[in-house]
């Protein structure tokens, strides 16, 4: 396991510096005020330790009074700024292809963050799953992704494709700054939601995109895979996620997971601990997302959901649900 998995890549550091400068804030000075040197984080393949990045964003928001720095950065980013990933995005054959691409490689761009895609009837719900970043840093990453998705959506429609995004979901309070309101003005925004994400029109998302190039796409994806292997390597937590999503039905069992990973329970526990997670954390995330899908998207009953998830006692499901979302299962119906 490579320790850089838990660090934040700095390929957008200069764009971030530029957007902050327009707000009258010097990013280099922010680093200095935290006892750091910005030049240490501007060379190729350097990454910022997660605790340092959290301090930096908190400092910018609370001490420099910059509103929604994530929206500022996301709105400034264009596909060209994303390197091989941006090249792949520009040459995807459909909006759904872009969603799947982001889902595949987002953990290279932002540690601890993943996408959960739910297709139901004529809509696709793309939730951003973040169970690590808190407060200002959580909002920062969600805002970056939101503004970047909007930028991409605008580029797609300007090229003559039908609109894809129908709505935006945020698990925090409504932005009050003018920049955020301007960026999201053309979309139905819902705040204080169980999870953050984007609501997508399924029909339009599956239409072929004008101007896509399959050869350039395949070339770019190969480069993205090389970056992913270099940064993440053979991550056990990602293998476990795939096992839970693709093979597990009902309540995940530690013994079954260890067997699927071809290792003992003790080894599984130890290796997951080295990756700053555990079987319980991964299982809870899996169950939380399934509960959200079954109750909030597919509108099943509480009893049906508890049964599908493998809870023999509905009261245990209710307690777990309140822990995940801060409200009762019935509030989702």
C-alpha positions in Angstrom: 0.0 0.0 0.0 1.3 3.4 -1.0 1.0 6.2 1.5 0.3 8.7 -1.3 -3.2 7.3 -1.6 -4.2 9.4 1.3 -2.7 12.6 0.0 -4.1 15.3 -2.3 -2.6 15.7 -5.7 -1.4 19.2 -6.6 -1.9 19.3 -10.3 -4.5 22.2 -9.8 -2.4 24.2 -7.4 -1.5 27.0 -9.9 -5.1 27.3 -11.0 -6.2 27.6 -7.4 -3.5 30.2 -6.8 -4.9 32.2 -9.8 -8.5 32.1 -8.7 -7.6 33.1 -5.2 -5.5 36.0 -6.5 -8.6 37.4 -8.2 -10.2 37.4 -4.7 -7.2 39.4 -3.3 -5.7 36.3 -1.5 -2.2 35.1 -2.0 -2.0 31.3 -1.8 1.7 31.4 -1.1 1.1 33.6 1.9 -1.5 31.2 3.2 1.1 28.4 3.1 3.6 30.6 4.9 1.1 31.5 7.6 0.6 27.8 8.2 4.4 27.4 8.5 4.7 25.8 5.1 6.4 26.6 1.8 4.2 26.6 -1.3 7.2 25.7 -3.5 7.4 22.3 -1.8 4.0 21.5 -3.4 4.4 22.7 -6.9 6.8 20.1 -8.5 5.7 17.1 -10.6 3.9 14.3 -8.8 4.0 16.0 -5.3 1.0 15.5 -3.1 -0.2 17.4 0.0 -0.8 15.3 3.1 -4.6 15.2 3.9 -4.2 17.0 7.4 -2.2 19.8 5.7 -4.7 20.2 3.0 -7.5 20.4 5.5 -5.7 23.1 7.5 -5.1 25.1 4.3 -8.7 25.1 3.1 -10.0 25.9 6.6 -7.5 28.8 6.8 -8.6 30.2 3.4 -12.3 30.1 4.4 -12.1 31.2 8.0 -9.1 33.5 8.1 -9.1 34.9 4.5 -12.9 35.0 4.3 -13.1 33.4 0.8 -16.6 32.2 0.1 -16.9 28.9 -1.7 -13.3 28.5 -2.9 -14.3 25.1 -4.4 -16.8 26.8 -6.7 -14.1 29.3 -7.7 -11.6 26.6 -8.6 -14.2 24.2 -10.3 -15.6 27.0 -12.5 -12.0 27.9 -13.6 -11.1 24.3 -14.6 -11.4 23.1 -18.2 -10.7 19.6 -19.5 -7.3 20.7 -20.7 -6.3 21.3 -17.0 -7.0 17.6 -16.2 -4.2 16.1 -18.4 -4.9 12.6 -19.7 -8.1 12.4 -17.7 -9.4 15.6 -19.4 -8.4 14.1 -22.8 -10.5 11.0 -22.0 -13.4 13.1 -20.8 -13.4 15.2 -24.0 -13.5 12.0 -26.2 -16.1 10.0 -24.3 -18.9 8.6 -26.5 -21.7 9.7 -24.2 -22.6 11.6 -21.0 -23.0 8.2 -19.3 -19.5 7.3 -20.5 -18.2 10.5 -18.8 -20.0 9.5 -15.5 -18.5 6.0 -15.6 -15.0 7.5 -16.4 -15.2 9.9 -13.4 -16.4 7.0 -11.2 -13.4 4.9 -12.4 -10.7 7.5 -11.7 -12.1 10.0 -9.1 -10.0 8.4 -6.4 -6.9 9.4 -8.2 -8.1 13.0 -8.3 -9.5 13.2 -4.8 -8.6 10.8 -2.1 -11.4 9.2 0.0 -14.1 10.3 -2.5 -16.1 7.9 -4.8 -19.1 8.0 -7.0 -22.2 5.9 -6.6 -24.4 5.7 -9.7 -28.1 4.7 -9.5 -30.1 4.2 -12.7 -33.9 4.3 -12.1 -36.6 4.8 -14.6 -35.7 7.9 -16.7 -33.2 9.4 -14.2 -29.7 8.7 -13.1 -28.6 9.7 -9.6 -24.9 10.2 -9.3 -24.0 10.6 -5.6 -20.6 11.8 -4.4 -19.6 9.7 -1.4 -17.3 11.4 1.1 -17.0 9.9 4.5 -13.6 11.4 5.4 -13.5 15.1 4.6 -15.3 17.4 7.0 -16.7 20.9 7.2 -15.0 23.4 4.9 -12.9 20.7 3.1 -15.9 18.6 2.4 -17.7 21.6 0.9 -14.6 22.5 -1.0 -14.4 19.1 -2.8 -18.1 18.9 -3.5 -18.1 22.4 -4.9 -15.1 21.7 -7.1 -16.8 18.7 -8.6 -20.1 20.5 -8.9 -18.7 23.5 -10.8 -16.5 21.2 -12.9 -19.6 19.1 -13.9 -21.5 22.3 -14.8 -18.5 23.5 -16.9 -18.5 20.2 -18.7 -22.3 20.2 -19.1 -22.1 23.7 -20.6 -19.4 22.6 -23.1 -21.5 19.6 -24.1 -24.6 21.7 -24.8 -22.7 24.4 -26.6 -21.4 21.7 -29.0 -24.9 20.9 -30.0 -25.7 18.0 -27.6 -28.9 18.0 -25.5 -28.7 19.0 -21.8 -27.8 16.2 -19.4 -27.9 17.6 -15.8 -31.4 18.1 -14.4 -30.6 18.9 -10.7 -27.9 19.3 -8.1 -27.9 17.8 -4.6 -26.0 19.2 -1.6 -25.8 17.8 2.0 -25.1 21.3 3.4 -26.8 24.7 3.6 -27.5 26.8 0.6 -24.7 29.0 -0.7 -25.3 32.7 -0.2 -22.4 34.2 -2.1 -23.1 35.5 -5.6 -20.4 33.4 -7.4 -22.1 30.1 -6.3 -25.5 31.4 -7.1 -24.4 32.5 -10.6 -22.7 29.1 -11.3 -25.7 27.0 -10.2 -28.5 29.4 -11.4 -29.7 27.3 -14.3 -30.2 24.1 -12.3 -32.6 22.8 -9.7 -30.6 22.8 -6.5 -31.6 21.0 -3.4 -29.8 21.5 -0.1 -29.6 19.6 3.2 -30.0 16.4 1.3 -28.9 12.9 2.6 -26.1 12.8 0.0 -24.5 15.2 -2.5 -24.7 14.5 -6.2 -26.1 15.2 -9.6 -29.5 14.2 -11.1 -29.1 13.3 -14.8 -31.5 12.8 -17.7 -31.0 9.1 -18.6 -32.1 9.4 -22.2 -29.8 12.3 -23.0 -26.9 10.9 -21.0 -27.0 7.8 -23.2 -27.0 9.7 -26.5 -23.8 9.7 -28.6 -21.8 12.9 -28.1 -20.9 15.0 -31.0 -17.1 15.1 -31.7 -16.0 12.1 -29.6 -12.9 10.3 -30.8 -12.6 6.6 -29.7 -8.9 6.3 -30.5 -8.0 9.3 -28.4 -10.3 8.1 -25.7 -8.6 4.7 -25.5 -5.1 6.3 -25.5 -6.1 8.7 -22.7 -7.7 5.9 -20.6 -4.4 3.9 -20.8 -2.6 6.9 -19.4 -5.2 7.3 -16.7 -4.8 3.6 -15.7 -1.0 4.1 -15.4 -1.5 7.1 -13.1 -4.0 5.1 -11.0 -1.6 2.2 -10.7 1.3 4.6 -9.7 -0.7 6.4 -7.1 -3.1 3.7 -5.7 -1.5 0.5 -6.6 -3.1 -2.8 -5.5 -5.5 -1.3 -2.9 -7.3 -3.9 -0.8 -10.1 -1.4 0.1 -11.0 -1.0 -3.6 -11.0 -4.7 -4.1 -13.4 -5.0 -1.1 -15.6 -2.3 -2.5 -15.9 -4.2 -5.8 -16.7 -7.4 -3.9 -19.4 -5.7 -1.9 -21.0 -4.0 -4.9 -20.8 -7.0 -7.4 -21.0 -10.2 -5.3 -22.6 -9.4 -2.0 -26.3 -9.8 -1.5 -27.9 -9.0 1.9 -25.7 -8.5 5.0 -22.0 -8.7 4.2 -20.1 -11.2 6.3 -16.5 -10.8 7.3 -15.7 -14.5 6.8 -17.1 -14.4 3.3 -15.2 -11.2 2.4 -11.9 -12.6 3.7 -12.5 -15.8 1.7 -13.2 -13.8 -1.4 -9.9 -11.9 -0.9 -8.0 -15.2 -0.4 -6.8 -14.2 3.1 -7.5 -14.7 6.7 -9.8 -12.4 8.7 -6.8 -11.2 10.7 -4.8 -10.3 7.5 -7.8 -8.6 6.0 -8.2 -6.5 9.1 -4.5 -5.6 9.3 -4.3 -4.5 5.6 -7.5 -2.5 5.7 -6.2 -0.8 8.9 -3.1 0.2 7.0 -5.3 1.8 4.4 -7.1 3.8 7.1 -10.3 1.9 6.9 -11.9 -1.4 8.2 -14.4 -4.0 7.1 -17.1 -2.4 9.3 -16.5 1.0 7.7 -16.7 -0.4 4.2 -19.7 -2.5 5.0 -21.5 0.4 6.6 -20.9 2.5 3.5 -22.2 -0.3 1.3 -25.4 -0.7 3.4 -25.9 3.1 3.6 -25.8 3.5 -0.1 -28.1 0.5 -0.7 -30.6 1.9 1.9 -30.5 5.3 0.2 -31.2 3.7 -3.2 -34.0 1.4 -2.0 -35.8 4.0 0.2 -35.1 7.4 -1.4 -34.8 6.5 -5.1 -36.9 3.3 -5.6 -39.3 4.1 -2.8 -39.5 0.7 -1.2 -41.0 0.3 2.3 -38.8 0.3 5.4 -39.6 -3.3 6.0 -38.7 -4.3 2.4 -35.5 -2.4 2.6 -34.5 -4.0 5.9 -35.2 -7.4 4.5 -33.2 -6.8 1.4 -30.2 -5.6 3.4 -30.4 -8.6 5.7 -31.5 -7.0 8.9 -33.4 -9.7 10.8 -34.6 -7.1 13.4 -36.0 -3.9 11.8 -35.1 -1.9 14.9 -31.4 -2.6 14.2 -31.8 -1.2 10.7 -33.6 1.8 12.1 -30.7 2.5 14.6 -28.1 2.0 11.8 -30.1 4.3 9.5 -30.2 7.1 12.1 -26.4 6.8 12.6 -25.8 7.1 8.8 -28.2 10.0 8.0 -29.3 11.5 11.2 -33.0 10.8 10.6 -35.3 7.8 10.7 -36.0 5.6 7.6 -39.6 6.8 7.4 -38.4 10.3 6.8 -37.1 9.2 3.4 -40.5 8.1 2.2 
